[in-house]
Every structure is written in C-alpha cells, then in structure tokens.
Amino acid sequence: MQLISPNTIYRGNYAWEKSLPQITKLTKSPLILGRSISTNNLRNKIFIDLKNHNLNVNSVDLKFDCCYEDITRVKDIILKNNHDSVIAAGGGKVLDSGKYIADCLSIPCITVPLSASTCAGWTALSNIYTKNGQFIKDVSLRSCPKILVYDHQFIQTAPSRTLASGIADALAKWYESSITSSTVDDGLVQQAIQISRVLRDQLLIDGEKAFKSQFENNLSWRNTIEACGLTAGLVGGIGGEKCRTAAAHAIHNAITQIITPNKFLHGEIVGVGLLLQLRLEEMKNNNKLADQSIKQLFVLMNELNLPTTISKLGIDIFENNNLEKIAEFTCRDKSEIHFLPFEVNKRDIVEVIAKFEQQKIKI
C-alpha cells in the first residue's frame, strides 16, 4: 500500500479562505493544534474564521516537540470535548503531532503549514521525539492528511531561517534517494528519483534568490516554498519507503541525542548530515563526484546562513564522549544508515566526522 498524497490540496494566496467550504463539510468540532508564540496571530485568524462558520472550535498548544507527553495530553482533550478533527497549524513538529494524534483516534487531520521548513504537511509519517527533542522513531500512519492548506500568505510570515532549513531538508531527497534506490528497477521509484533531481536543480537555482529577495512577484520564492513543502512530500509519496532517508537523516537523528542550550531546526541538522553523507560516500564508496557536490552545497548553505559542521550546531564532538554517542546511535540496528548500498559501522562514522570537523572546505 502506498499513501501518495493528501486527499485535497489548496495552495497559493488565500488558500485558507478557499479551503473553508470543504473544511466545514469535513468537521463540525475541530481542535486547532499549534505551538509557537510567533504564530499566535495566524492561529487566532484560523480560530475566528472557523467560529464565523459556526463550528465548535477549540485550540491547544504543544508544550514540547512531537512527544508522547504532549500527544497523550492532547488526545485526552479531544476525547473529553468530542472533537471530530485536528487542524495542525505550525511547523514540522506540530504537523507531525496532529497527524499522529488524528491517526490514533481515527479522525481526520487538516494540515496548515505556517512555514516552508518541512514537507510534514503532506506525508503519512510522524517523527516522535522525547520532550527534550531527542529523536525516538518515525511512525507510518494509515493515511496522509485529508486536507493540506498551503497558504503563501501564511508562509510569508515565517522567519527566513525556516525557509533555509526547508531547502536543506528538501535537497536531501535527491542525495539520499538517488543512492538508496540506485539499483531499484521499480518504475514509480525511478520516477520519484527523477522528480527529486528536478527538485534539487530548482533549489540550487532558485534557493538563494528566494531566501534573499522580497516575496512580492518573486517567482523564485513561490517555486522554492512549494518545492520544500509540496514536491518533497510527493517524492516520498510516489517512491514510498525506498525514496525516503539515508545517512543525512540517520546522522540528524543521532545529533539530536546530544542536548544543547540552543535548539536547531530539523533541516539545519539534516544539512550537516548531508555533507557528512557525501564525505562518507567518497570514503566508503569511492564516489569521485562527492567532493564536488560538497563544494556546491557548501556555497549555497553559506549563502543561506546554514550551519555546515556539528560544531556550528553547538556541539563539541571531542568532549563528553559525544562522537561515540553520535556514532552509536547512527549505526543502531534500525537506523536509516543501513539503507546505503555499502556497509557502514561505528568506526566509519567516528572517522568521517572527526576528519570533517577538523578540515577546511576549499571552494
């Protein structure tokens, strides 16, 4: 079974307003799920609009990430108040939480991304973390969201940092799927990989301009946010589990195990993991093009103010046994690192990270 896409997608300016007639047919008592203080105004607008359509609407905020503590609390609120849907409005952790909760309770989920930082508004997948932000596992859901509302005016209000993070995460679609699925002869998988290649090219061409320019009449910005929030989800939908993740996300999941004072976005950490994956391909798979890809990505990531080393994520790998902890988690039995077409062990991870953190990348 493949879960390719949400049932209905609204995109562009005023997508939220255009979605209201269908939302009011789907639900009579929705719960709006959010988290960030910075998105309060948008969630208030969503609340008021639903009230004006005579819906019995309530709202609740996550206290942490997509974690079991929040999930249990919100499920209890939904059951106590007889809500018949979840409207998840926010970033990736909010969207993942809303999808997971709706799946558990067999009620529809409507996703309203408020940034372009992730494709979580599209997918039938939720990543579960501890309340401290440490990755636990990903969970496959029974369906994609019923409705995805990708309103460009909502996305415009997000900090530019979230767009940079989304670009890094979306770029990983090509670099991960093209190596994990290089020998797969399934036509749909091959087509998904080709979509991810076009996605990569578009982000390399338009990403910096989208990040640095104004929104008004900016085709690069519109193309880039939809690449991050929509096309990246489509790749996983068409390609299925064979087109998802590899070393970049495995290393991301391991890095989150190290608690730091400053929180970094999902794509910011994935971007570092992507550079390390390419170095791993060079070291273990004799990929002669990997160094060139690193240099190409490094230029773009610098322009997007993205971190390019683990140290720039606020972690010193040479203290507190951090390097060994990252290597251990990266290579655990169920890790995505094992989707690579060559064997990787903890010693390889220690070596590649230690060398990478000490080197200077020459452009």
Secondary structure as UniProt FT lines:
FT   STRAND          8..12
FT   TURN            13..14
FT   HELIX           15..26
FT   STRAND          30..34
FT   HELIX           37..39
FT   HELIX           40..52
FT   TURN            53..54
FT   STRAND          58..61
FT   HELIX           68..81
FT   STRAND          85..90
FT   HELIX           92..105
FT   STRAND          109..113
FT   TURN            120..122
FT   STRAND          125..129
FT   TURN            131..132
FT   STRAND          135..140
FT   STRAND          147..151
FT   HELIX           152..156
FT   HELIX           160..180
FT   TURN            181..183
FT   HELIX           187..212
FT   TURN            216..217
FT   HELIX           219..226
FT   HELIX           227..231
FT   HELIX           232..239
FT   HELIX           240..243
FT   HELIX           247..255
FT   TURN            256..257
FT   HELIX           266..285
FT   TURN            288..289
FT   HELIX           290..303
FT   TURN            304..305
FT   HELIX           311..313
FT   TURN            317..318
FT   TURN            320..321
FT   HELIX           322..330
FT   TURN            333..334
FT   HELIX           336..339
FT   HELIX           346..358
//
